[in-house]
């Protein structure tokens, strides 16, 4: 149906170590920091787990848009806990998917929009689709 993410690779231990090292280097370069043991990292708006998920999804799917579409298995335009956790498992993600979903589901509705997904996982602000009640900006 849509562009698919790559299935999990069977990685050797060396590959896993290399991937972790690369992920840490990328995080350090972007100022994100993956140090799970670092108590000061709790002050960041995006969790280390979200950063790790971003790196994982980009490596698997190429972009977070493709990743979102893949995790949105029912093609309804949002993620559910079930679809998210099963989708990540299919991609070979070994982290705590349910915990990640709870981080994404800030309003605790059981549904995560693309906008929220991009803000939390992508660390970027996404313009609202439709209005959030804001007025026009003539002038």
C-alpha positions as CSV (number, residue, x, y, z in Angstrom):
1,X,0.0,0.0,0.0
2,X,2.5,2.7,1.1
3,X,6.3,2.8,1.2
4,X,7.4,0.1,3.6
5,X,10.1,0.1,6.2
6,X,12.8,-2.5,5.9
7,X,12.3,-5.6,8.0
8,X,14.7,-6.3,10.9
9,X,18.1,-7.5,10.0
10,X,19.8,-10.3,11.8
11,X,22.6,-8.3,13.4
12,X,25.9,-9.7,14.7
13,X,27.0,-8.4,18.1
14,X,29.6,-6.3,16.4
15,X,26.9,-4.6,14.3
16,X,24.8,-3.9,17.3
17,X,27.7,-2.3,19.1
18,X,28.5,-0.3,16.0
19,X,24.9,0.8,15.7
20,X,24.8,1.9,19.3
21,X,28.0,3.8,18.9
22,X,26.7,5.5,15.8
23,X,23.4,6.4,17.6
24,X,25.3,7.9,20.4
25,X,27.5,9.9,18.0
26,X,24.5,11.2,16.1
27,X,22.8,12.1,19.4
28,X,25.9,13.9,20.7
29,X,26.2,15.8,17.4
30,X,22.6,16.9,17.6
31,X,22.9,17.8,21.3
32,X,20.4,15.1,22.2
33,X,22.5,12.7,24.2
34,X,21.4,9.1,24.6
35,X,23.0,8.6,28.0
36,X,20.3,6.6,29.6
37,X,22.3,6.7,32.9
38,X,22.7,10.5,32.8
39,X,20.5,12.0,35.5
40,X,20.8,15.4,34.0
41,X,19.2,14.3,30.7
42,X,15.8,14.3,32.4
43,X,15.6,18.0,31.8
44,X,15.3,17.6,28.1
45,X,11.9,18.0,26.5
46,X,12.4,14.9,24.3
47,X,13.3,11.8,26.1
48,X,16.3,9.7,25.3
49,X,14.0,6.9,24.4
50,X,12.2,9.2,21.8
51,X,15.6,10.1,20.4
52,X,16.6,6.4,20.2
53,X,13.2,5.7,18.5
54,X,13.8,8.5,16.0
55,X,17.2,7.0,15.0
56,X,15.8,3.5,14.8
57,X,12.8,4.5,12.6
58,X,14.9,6.7,10.3
59,X,17.4,3.8,9.8
60,X,14.5,1.4,9.1
61,X,12.1,3.5,7.2
62,X,14.1,6.4,5.8
63,X,11.8,9.1,7.1
64,X,9.5,9.5,10.1
65,X,6.5,10.1,7.7
66,X,7.0,6.6,6.2
67,X,7.5,5.2,9.7
68,X,4.2,6.8,10.9
69,X,2.3,5.5,7.9
70,X,3.8,2.0,8.5
71,X,2.9,2.1,12.2
72,X,-0.6,3.4,11.3
73,X,-1.5,-0.1,10.1
74,X,-5.2,0.7,9.7
75,X,-4.4,3.8,7.6
76,X,-6.6,6.0,9.8
77,X,-4.2,8.9,10.2
78,X,-3.3,8.3,13.8
79,X,-1.5,5.7,15.9
80,X,-3.1,3.4,18.5
81,X,-1.2,1.6,21.3
82,X,-1.9,-1.8,19.7
83,X,-0.8,-0.7,16.2
84,X,2.2,1.1,17.5
85,X,3.6,-1.7,19.7
86,X,2.9,-4.4,17.1
87,X,4.3,-2.3,14.3
88,X,7.5,-1.6,16.2
89,X,7.9,-5.3,17.0
90,X,7.5,-6.2,13.3
91,X,10.3,-3.7,12.6
92,X,12.5,-5.4,15.1
93,X,12.4,-2.7,17.8
94,X,13.4,-4.2,21.2
95,X,12.7,-1.3,23.4
96,X,9.6,-0.8,25.6
97,X,7.1,0.2,23.0
98,X,4.2,0.5,25.4
99,X,6.1,3.0,27.6
100,X,7.0,4.9,24.5
101,X,3.4,5.1,23.4
102,X,2.5,6.4,26.9
103,X,5.0,9.2,26.3
104,X,3.5,10.0,22.9
105,X,0.0,9.8,24.2
106,X,0.3,13.1,26.2
107,X,-3.5,13.7,26.4
108,X,-4.1,10.0,27.3
109,X,-6.7,9.4,24.7
110,X,-5.2,6.2,23.4
111,X,-4.6,7.9,20.0
112,X,-1.5,9.7,18.8
113,X,-1.7,12.1,15.8
114,X,1.0,12.6,13.2
115,X,1.6,16.1,14.6
116,X,2.2,14.8,18.2
117,X,4.3,11.9,16.8
118,X,6.5,14.4,15.0
119,X,6.8,16.7,18.0
120,X,7.8,14.0,20.4
121,X,9.8,11.6,18.2
122,X,11.0,14.0,15.6
123,X,11.6,16.9,18.0
124,X,10.0,19.3,15.5
125,X,7.0,21.6,15.6
126,X,4.4,20.7,12.9
127,X,1.9,23.3,11.7
128,X,-1.6,22.4,12.7
129,X,-3.8,20.8,10.0
130,X,-7.0,22.8,10.1
131,X,-7.1,25.6,12.7
132,X,-6.6,25.3,16.4
133,X,-9.1,28.1,16.9
134,X,-6.5,30.8,16.0
135,X,-7.7,33.8,13.9
136,X,-6.4,34.9,10.6
137,X,-3.2,36.8,10.3
138,X,-3.8,39.7,7.9
139,X,-1.9,42.9,8.3
